[in-house]
């Protein structure tokens, strides 16, 4: 058991950026569900659904909904963006440093 735990990859973390600045950091854990709405705090009509270690754009108000078509993201390095709303979603390991995409 100890060896398996030491070799397990770090948990994936979803990073949500608005105008290039990180506004939320969410650990993606298997078995957990939830929803994040950016509009009440940031005034941006973008929401995310979290389900079983994955995250995706949902209920976005924009012309083409390409971000929603990206589907669930769960692996390090995956990303999606809603360009009209200036929101980017990036999946990284838990050791991501920094507060911006620059």
C-alpha positions as protocol buffer text, in pm:
chain_id: "A"
residue {
  index: 1
  type: UNK
  ca { x: 0 y: 0 z: 0 }
}
residue {
  index: 2
  type: UNK
  ca { x: 277 y: 244 z: 88 }
}
residue {
  index: 3
  type: UNK
  ca { x: 455 y: 192 z: -244 }
}
residue {
  index: 4
  type: UNK
  ca { x: 135 y: 237 z: -443 }
}
residue {
  index: 5
  type: UNK
  ca { x: 60 y: 566 z: -261 }
}
residue {
  index: 6
  type: UNK
  ca { x: 412 y: 695 z: -326 }
}
residue {
  index: 7
  type: UNK
  ca { x: 384 y: 618 z: -698 }
}
residue {
  index: 8
  type: UNK
  ca { x: 35 y: 761 z: -742 }
}
residue {
  index: 9
  type: UNK
  ca { x: 32 y: 1072 z: -960 }
}
residue {
  index: 10
  type: UNK
  ca { x: -52 y: 1400 z: -790 }
}
residue {
  index: 11
  type: UNK
  ca { x: -417 y: 1502 z: -797 }
}
residue {
  index: 12
  type: UNK
  ca { x: -518 y: 1711 z: -1095 }
}
residue {
  index: 13
  type: UNK
  ca { x: -613 y: 2071 z: -1027 }
}
residue {
  index: 14
  type: UNK
  ca { x: -840 y: 2286 z: -1240 }
}
residue {
  index: 15
  type: UNK
  ca { x: -725 y: 2645 z: -1274 }
}
residue {
  index: 16
  type: UNK
  ca { x: -979 y: 2903 z: -1388 }
}
residue {
  index: 17
  type: UNK
  ca { x: -849 y: 3227 z: -1536 }
}
residue {
  index: 18
  type: UNK
  ca { x: -1036 y: 3548 z: -1618 }
}
residue {
  index: 19
  type: UNK
  ca { x: -849 y: 3801 z: -1834 }
}
residue {
  index: 20
  type: UNK
  ca { x: -532 y: 3595 z: -1777 }
}
residue {
  index: 21
  type: UNK
  ca { x: -550 y: 3611 z: -1395 }
}
residue {
  index: 22
  type: UNK
  ca { x: -631 y: 3303 z: -1189 }
}
residue {
  index: 23
  type: UNK
  ca { x: -963 y: 3340 z: -1006 }
}
residue {
  index: 24
  type: UNK
  ca { x: -1022 y: 2983 z: -885 }
}
residue {
  index: 25
  type: UNK
  ca { x: -824 y: 2670 z: -810 }
}
residue {
  index: 26
  type: UNK
  ca { x: -1021 y: 2344 z: -773 }
}
residue {
  index: 27
  type: UNK
  ca { x: -885 y: 1998 z: -691 }
}
residue {
  index: 28
  type: UNK
  ca { x: -1039 y: 1735 z: -916 }
}
residue {
  index: 29
  type: UNK
  ca { x: -1110 y: 1435 z: -697 }
}
residue {
  index: 30
  type: UNK
  ca { x: -1281 y: 1113 z: -807 }
}
residue {
  index: 31
  type: UNK
  ca { x: -1634 y: 1085 z: -669 }
}
residue {
  index: 32
  type: UNK
  ca { x: -1684 y: 1458 z: -606 }
}
residue {
  index: 33
  type: UNK
  ca { x: -1946 y: 1669 z: -782 }
}
residue {
  index: 34
  type: UNK
  ca { x: -2018 y: 2039 z: -786 }
}
residue {
  index: 35
  type: UNK
  ca { x: -2077 y: 2353 z: -983 }
}
residue {
  index: 36
  type: UNK
  ca { x: -1893 y: 2683 z: -1007 }
}
residue {
  index: 37
  type: UNK
  ca { x: -2072 y: 2995 z: -1130 }
}
residue {
  index: 38
  type: UNK
  ca { x: -1853 y: 3294 z: -1214 }
}
residue {
  index: 39
  type: UNK
  ca { x: -2135 y: 3541 z: -1274 }
}
residue {
  index: 40
  type: UNK
  ca { x: -2230 y: 3627 z: -912 }
}
residue {
  index: 41
  type: UNK
  ca { x: -1873 y: 3725 z: -818 }
}
residue {
  index: 42
  type: UNK
  ca { x: -1708 y: 3824 z: -1147 }
}
residue {
  index: 43
  type: UNK
  ca { x: -2003 y: 3928 z: -1364 }
}
residue {
  index: 44
  type: UNK
  ca { x: -1911 y: 3675 z: -1633 }
}
residue {
  index: 45
  type: UNK
  ca { x: -2188 y: 3438 z: -1759 }
}
residue {
  index: 46
  type: UNK
  ca { x: -1977 y: 3121 z: -1732 }
}
residue {
  index: 47
  type: UNK
  ca { x: -2033 y: 2808 z: -1523 }
}
residue {
  index: 48
  type: UNK
  ca { x: -1843 y: 2483 z: -1472 }
}
residue {
  index: 49
  type: UNK
  ca { x: -1964 y: 2136 z: -1380 }
}
residue {
  index: 50
  type: UNK
  ca { x: -1736 y: 1913 z: -1173 }
}
residue {
  index: 51
  type: UNK
  ca { x: -1801 y: 1541 z: -1177 }
}
residue {
  index: 52
  type: UNK
  ca { x: -1588 y: 1245 z: -1074 }
}
residue {
  index: 53
  type: UNK
  ca { x: -1247 y: 1410 z: -1114 }
}
residue {
  index: 54
  type: UNK
  ca { x: -1340 y: 1603 z: -1429 }
}
residue {
  index: 55
  type: UNK
  ca { x: -1452 y: 1958 z: -1511 }
}
residue {
  index: 56
  type: UNK
  ca { x: -1628 y: 2118 z: -1807 }
}
residue {
  index: 57
  type: UNK
  ca { x: -1784 y: 2447 z: -1920 }
}
residue {
  index: 58
  type: UNK
  ca { x: -2167 y: 2451 z: -1892 }
}
residue {
  index: 59
  type: UNK
  ca { x: -2444 y: 2710 z: -1930 }
}
residue {
  index: 60
  type: UNK
  ca { x: -2216 y: 2965 z: -2093 }
}
residue {
  index: 61
  type: UNK
  ca { x: -2364 y: 3274 z: -2256 }
}
residue {
  index: 62
  type: UNK
  ca { x: -2163 y: 3326 z: -2573 }
}
residue {
  index: 63
  type: UNK
  ca { x: -2225 y: 3312 z: -2949 }
}
residue {
  index: 64
  type: UNK
  ca { x: -2072 y: 2976 z: -3045 }
}
residue {
  index: 65
  type: UNK
  ca { x: -2039 y: 2759 z: -2728 }
}
residue {
  index: 66
  type: UNK
  ca { x: -1709 y: 2609 z: -2847 }
}
residue {
  index: 67
  type: UNK
  ca { x: -1593 y: 2592 z: -2485 }
}
residue {
  index: 68
  type: UNK
  ca { x: -1886 y: 2366 z: -2396 }
}
residue {
  index: 69
  type: UNK
  ca { x: -1805 y: 2137 z: -2689 }
}
residue {
  index: 70
  type: UNK
  ca { x: -1459 y: 2073 z: -2539 }
}
residue {
  index: 71
  type: UNK
  ca { x: -1632 y: 1838 z: -2293 }
}
residue {
  index: 72
  type: UNK
  ca { x: -1484 y: 1716 z: -1967 }
}
residue {
  index: 73
  type: UNK
  ca { x: -1119 y: 1787 z: -1888 }
}
residue {
  index: 74
  type: UNK
  ca { x: -929 y: 1576 z: -1635 }
}
residue {
  index: 75
  type: UNK
  ca { x: -569 y: 1525 z: -1747 }
}
residue {
  index: 76
  type: UNK
  ca { x: -272 y: 1751 z: -1685 }
}
residue {
  index: 77
  type: UNK
  ca { x: -214 y: 1982 z: -1979 }
}
residue {
  index: 78
  type: UNK
  ca { x: -572 y: 1986 z: -2106 }
}
residue {
  index: 79
  type: UNK
  ca { x: -730 y: 2326 z: -2156 }
}
residue {
  index: 80
  type: UNK
  ca { x: -1035 y: 2500 z: -2298 }
}
residue {
  index: 81
  type: UNK
  ca { x: -1128 y: 2864 z: -2336 }
}
residue {
  index: 82
  type: UNK
  ca { x: -1432 y: 3084 z: -2382 }
}
residue {
  index: 83
  type: UNK
  ca { x: -1281 y: 3367 z: -2579 }
}
residue {
  index: 84
  type: UNK
  ca { x: -1589 y: 3596 z: -2582 }
}
residue {
  index: 85
  type: UNK
  ca { x: -1599 y: 3585 z: -2200 }
}
residue {
  index: 86
  type: UNK
  ca { x: -1217 y: 3589 z: -2158 }
}
residue {
  index: 87
  type: UNK
  ca { x: -1221 y: 3271 z: -1944 }
}
residue {
  index: 88
  type: UNK
  ca { x: -963 y: 2992 z: -1966 }
}
residue {
  index: 89
  type: UNK
  ca { x: -973 y: 2653 z: -1796 }
}
residue {
  index: 90
  type: UNK
  ca { x: -644 y: 2468 z: -1747 }
}
residue {
  index: 91
  type: UNK
  ca { x: -580 y: 2131 z: -1580 }
}
residue {
  index: 92
  type: UNK
  ca { x: -244 y: 2095 z: -1408 }
}
residue {
  index: 93
  type: UNK
  ca { x: -90 y: 1900 z: -1124 }
}
residue {
  index: 94
  type: UNK
  ca { x: -140 y: 2041 z: -776 }
}
residue {
  index: 95
  type: UNK
  ca { x: 204 y: 2205 z: -776 }
}
residue {
  index: 96
  type: UNK
  ca { x: 121 y: 2480 z: -1030 }
}
residue {
  index: 97
  type: UNK
  ca { x: 295 y: 2805 z: -933 }
}
residue {
  index: 98
  type: UNK
  ca { x: 179 y: 3152 z: -1024 }
}
residue {
  index: 99
  type: UNK
  ca { x: -138 y: 3354 z: -1056 }
}
residue {
  index: 100
  type: UNK
  ca { x: -152 y: 3430 z: -1426 }
}
residue {
  index: 101
  type: UNK
  ca { x: -116 y: 3273 z: -1768 }
}
residue {
  index: 102
  type: UNK
  ca { x: 168 y: 3507 z: -1862 }
}
